[in-house]
Amino acid sequence: MKRLIAASALALGIHGATTAEMNSPTAARHVLNLNDVDITALIDDVSLITGYTFILHPDVRRTKVTVMSQSMMDTNEVFQVFLSTLRVHGFAAVPAGQGVYRIVPEQMAIGEADVRGSGPNAFITQVFKLDNFSAIEAAQMVKPLVDAQGQVVANARSNTLVLVDYASNMPRLREIVSGLDENDRTKVETLELTNVPAREVQGILSDLLSDRDENPNNRFEVSASTSSNSIVVKGDDATVARAIRVARELDNSDPIRDSLRVIELKNAKAEDIVPILERLGQTMAEQAAPGDTQLPGATIAHHQPTNSLVISASPDTILAMERVVESLDRRRAQVFLEAIIVEISDSTARDLGVQFLLSGTGDSSVPFLSTNFSNSAPSLLQLAGATINSDVFGGTNPFTSAAITSLVGQEGIGFGGGGQSGDTLFGAIVTALEQDEQSRVLSKPFNMTLDNGTSELLVGQQIPVATGETLGADNSNPFRTVTRQDVGIKLTVTPRITADDTIHLDIFQEVSSISPTLSAGIDDFVTNLRQITTNVLADDGEIIVLGGLIEQSQDITNRKVPIAGDIPVVGNLFKSENTDNLRTNLMVFIRPTIVRDREGARAVTQRSYRYIRAEELLYDEDSGEGVSQLDSFIEEVLGVDVEEAPALRGRSE
């Protein structure tokens, strides 16, 4: 009991001396000597030295610690000793703000480990991407080297390894993982086949040996070379050896019996391939060695319902023909073509005219004087005649109805006056008109076609155009012959995709419409026509201009009385002026997009579907959301759930 009391007194004395030294304002370095004291005493001392604030987990208070130091330490060294002491007793300090730390058990600190630690005693997280080694195997090998509270997680699908451990232990783990992944342990072998097509063996080995669950432990790959009829296999030693053994067994078939082959085509038409193979068989027969002349010739036929080729020939000829068929029976790319037609026109007209009249009536000897211009309305002669006393004409003025008809056709503004003074008839009228017409036409025809295929799009009308008219001798049996003419937007394109994804386009673009001048009394149709026939090169997804027209014209018409119309100022009373301005902007743009696979086709379909769906979207007051009749129509008519249709999914994005 005396020894225990003496040890406790000594410990308390030492603790008091240490604390006093730490609190000394002149102390730049510190000594820690604590013997079996509560951890809260150490935390209190470290807080005084560093100025940090510590928040303790309830389990921390039940721990006793011992720290012995004989050398002086600065503030940072004291803090690192403190973190090491926590680590020894199963605790960790987790940053919780500026100068604030939470002291919690290690298992709680694991979940908050950062990718960058604040020191060797902090938990950090590292992610390793393995290229040549299995992440699952690496996790099994590294697990014993990780701290008891650390974690090791392997992702088989991405072949990645996630490690959570103290920063002091991470360099060793990083070096071990890098050493495991630095060597590629896969093996590559090539096997030349004699009797069996390389593509057929490739399919068999892929189905037999490839892992359907995408397990990175099985990194087996097989490729076929049609030119040399060989296969190349890659994988671990056991898998490669098994693949080579299976391929050799398949290639040991008797070539004499393998003289008949049925090839089902996926993309090409069998009737188009037959002439090519027949020419190939004829060429191979002509180039055969003298000893091979007894071999039967090649016989090629096609079965149209199943789009299949039936070939009967020698094994060498069959192998050559299979290579040709494989090259020709590829999925052809498609081209999605979008044309943008922009036509903007602006037409202005300005008319200004002055007309006057001076004449006599009855037996008056006053001479007749007037100005009249054909582009000015109404007719001054008819208006002035309507002012004559009806008694002159025996009770009814014949000019009255004509004057009213003339006023009906007037445009713009007109003002003037007239009347009769004795036997003298006089009148004057001024007309003015300013007209501005703007026209804007935007259209976007688009279609999709196969590579080297011709696509034609026509949106418009067929109008009747008279080509002949005949009457009988006494105007009996009349008849007229007409032809139908297409009027609208027409787009004909033949795309060809080059090896560098440049698209060669043969384009015929036509925009036609019925001219509004039909309403001006023309007896037959007049059509407006814009036409482009060209060959262009365009990059995938780029917009290029096909052609266009920028035109501006001005037409000024002056009508005047000779000599009098040239007099300054006063001459304006003896002339009429008409000014017409016409400006036309026409541009045609095109954007081709290569569609090689299913995903590309879905992308262009979704874009067009989203556009047309947004155009017809209606607001539902009950639900407060937009309602699409197009979605409902597709679901009712086609029986397709729009939400689950791959080509229409994501339409609202």
Secondary structure, DSSP 8 states (H G I E B T S, - for coil): -HHHHHHHHHHHHHHHHHHHHHH-TT--SB--EEEEEEHHHHHHHHHHHH--EEEE-GGGGG-EEEEE--S-B-HHHHHHHHHHHHHHTTEEEEEEETTEEEEEEHHHHGGG-BSS-SSTTSEEEEEEE-SSS-HHHHHHHHGGGS-TT-EEEEETTTTEEEEEEETTTHHHHHHHHHHHHSS---EEEEEE-SSS-HHHHHHHHHHHHS-TT--TT---EEEEETTTTEEEEEE-HHHHHHHHHHHHHHTTS-TTT--EEEEE-SSS-HHHHHHHHHHHHHHHHHTS-GGGTTS---EEEEETTTTEEEEES-HHHHHHHHHHHHHHS----EEEEEEEEEEEEEEEEEEEEEEEEEEE-TT-----EE---TTS-S-HHHHHHHTS-GGGGTS--THHHHHHHHHHT--SEEEEEEEEETTEEEEEEEEEEEEEEEEEEEE--EEEEETT--EEEEEEEEEEEEEEEE--TTS-S-EEEEEEEEEEEEEEEEEEE-TTSEEEEEEEEEEEEE-GGGGGT-SS--EEEEEEEEEEEEETT--EEEEEEEEEEEEEEEEE-TTGGGSTTGGGGGEEEEEEEEEEEEEEEEEEEEE-SHHHHHHHHHHHHHHHHHHT-EEETTTTEEE-HHHHHHHHHT---TTT-TTTTTTT-
